[in-house]
């Protein structure tokens, strides 16, 4: 059963400018694994922007937005061996998911030259009859 769904779109250049202007912002928003992945790419800003969009979409799917002290770095997007992005949660976001019965998380990322977008679906186990 779907707990919530969220989507977000952002300009790649906007993310790139903010990360260049404020170096500490990168470690505030992204995990070391995400930073290493994005920085290994030809156009890191596209990958940072897609992950930023995924984190925004995740908060929308939670239905809470920024309330509750959730941090972007507590939501992590990691590509599996086949390249499929997967979500991992930590800290207060993980506590929220456990408390609300979120049992599965799906994410889809896309980016083109100027834009990055993400869709997140949070699922919970269906109640047994």
N, C-alpha and C positions, 0 to 999 in steps of 0.2 A: 504494500500500500504506500502511496506517495505521502511523505510528510511535508515536503515543500519543494518548490522549484524556483530557480533564480537565473537571471541572465544579465550580462553587462557588456558594454562596448566602450572602448576608449581609444583615443588617438595615440599612436605609437610615439610621435614626436613629443607629446605632452609628458609622457612617462620618461622618455630619454632626457628631456631638459631638466626635469625635477631630480633625476638620479645624478646627473652631471653637476647640478648646482649644489646639491646637498648629499655628499658622500655617505653620511651616516644614515640617510633614509633607506639605503639599500639593505642594511642589516636590520633595520627596524621592520621592514616589510617582508623580507624574504629570508628563508633558511639558508644555511651554508650550502646545502645540497642544491637548492634552486639557483643560488648565485653561481656556483661552479658550472651547472648545466647551461645557464643562459650565457655566461661569459665564454663558453667554449664554442658558441655559435658565431656565424659570420655577421649577423645583425642581432646582437644581444638585446637591443631595445624591443624588438618584436616579441621576443620570448618573455622578457620581463613584463611587457604590457599584457600579454595573454594570461600570465599567471596573476597579475594584478586584477584583471577582469574576473578570473576564476574566484579569487578571494572575495571580491565584491558580490558576485553571483551567489557564493556560498552563504554569505551573511543574509542576503535576501531570501534564500531558500530556508534559512533558519527562522525567518520571520522576526528577527530581533534587530537587524542592522547593527549599529555600533554599541547598542545598550548591553549591559552585562559585563563590560570590561574585556570583551573579546579583542584579540590582537591578530593582525594579518599574519604574523609569523607563526601563529598557532594553526594556521591552515597551510598545508604543504602540498604542492603539486609535483609529483615525481613520475617520470616516464618509466614504464616497465621495459623488460628486455625486447619487446616487440615495438616499442615506441609509443604505446598507448598511455596517455596521461591518467594517473590515479591520484586520489586524494587521501591524505593522512592528516589526522587532527591531533592536537596536543593541548595541554593546559585546560583553560576554561572552556574552550570550544569542545574538547573531548568530553569534559564533564557534562556540558549541555547535551551533546549527542547521546551519551549514555543515559542521562536522566529522562530524555524524551523518546527513548527507544529507537533511535536512528540505527539501523542495522546494515545499511549499504549506502554508498555514495558514488554517484556517476558524474563525470565531467567531460565536456567536449570543448576543445579549444580551436580557434581558427585565427589566422592573421594574414593580412595582405600588407602591401607597402605602407599604408597610412593608418590602418585600423587593426585592432585586436578585439576579439570577442570570446565570451565563454558562456556556457550553459551548465548549470549544476542541478542535479536532482538528488534529493535525499529521500531514502526509503526507510520504512519501518515494517516490522513483521506484522502481518495481518493477524488480528485477534482470532484465536481458535474458537470455533462454534461450541 
